[in-house]
Amino acid sequence: MLDSTKIKADFPILFQQVNDEPLVYLDNAATTQKPKQVIDTLVHYYEHDNANVHRGVHTLAERATQNYEMSRKKTQKFINAKTTKEILFTRGTTTGLNWVAQSLGETLKAGDEIVISIMEHHSNIVPWQQVARRVGAVLKYIHLKDGKLDMAEAHEVITERTKILAITHASNVLGTVNPIKELADLVHQKGGIIVVDGAQSTPHMKIDVQDLDVDFFAFSGHKLCAPTGIGVLYGKEEILKAISPVEFGGEMIDFVHKFESTWTDLPWKFEAGTPNIADAIALGVAIDYLDELGMENIHAYEQELVDYVLPKLQAIPGIEIYGPENPAEHSSVIAFNLDNLHPHDLATALDMEGVAVRAGHHCAQPLIEYLGVFATARASFYFYNTKADCDKLIEAIYLTKEFFKDGII
Ligand code: C6P
């Protein structure tokens, strides 16, 4: 089991006062904090190793290249991809999903169907809207049942006309985890491709892309203790070989002639320009850190936190919580509204107690509209949070209720 007190000591940012209260950081779905091992890696890289990769023969260039490619190897193992050719470094989940949408979009024709769900983040909606508009494809939605994906509807909507199912593994609002393996099986039976948004699952559970049998899987480094600006797009080798890159120049070139060009091999075929070397290397260190804790342990620990905090939240009079009611089915992302308070007022009041939560539409406007609200507050936990943090959240919500009991002042 994880020792959260010992772990917390690795995260310098957590030891500060906010509004004269000790910081309780519960906005981990937006971005996670960085352990000093990751911070030190960035400093060390820029003080000792900084050089461009794949271009130079000098010692620093070789060192940078070796560390950059080692990070790819660690990432391959982390999600159990077959080969490093399947690991593309991106800027984050959004870039990965845009690459897939643009590249696969070229293989679609008018009337082909793209299926997504109502719980998608904008990054897994808008790229498909754009593709659908460009090629005349039809965009279809799977909706919800009891706060979870309606699998009966999924079976109706996914047909032989479905060329792509693009779906999130875990919702950034509902705390729902979707049955990706079952969905992959379903769409493959119909001859389609599955693209998975792994932004909110990869930081919290063991990902095995071969076991899930997904064709594409995108995630962001900054949501799993790595820096911002680095992410990963996994793609099955045979599909990556068949499709075209979407950015051109620099790294991805084999030959450029006056009127035509050829691309280099996988994975570099997709990585145009000078990549984000330092952050990619730091991603490898973040992965080492998570591996050392063990993804199964992280998942079990977070589940323990949810088992502890969700019933306490549910017991607060006037609270509405979205997503599955059963803690066992709820990830560590919990969205809620309280009485008739505006979620921004609620989040501001919690911040006065040192508790950082997010408020808004969480870049999931179709879902928020479907839920019949205009915004929510959202607390999201990571392995460095403790039961004391949960207690502080609950206490701060009760204080806020008391403060606003006579209406908004
Ligand atoms: N969600 C949140 O507070 P980027 O920004 O590219 O790293 O990740 C985009 C993204 C894609 N899919 C899901 C399910 C996500 O949750 C996110 C990021 C943050 O919920 C910022 S809006």
Residues whose N, C-alpha, C, O or C-beta is under 5 A from the ligand:
A	BS01	C6P	A29 A30 G92 T93 T94 T95 H121 S123 T168 A170 N172 D197 A199 Q200 S220 H362 C363
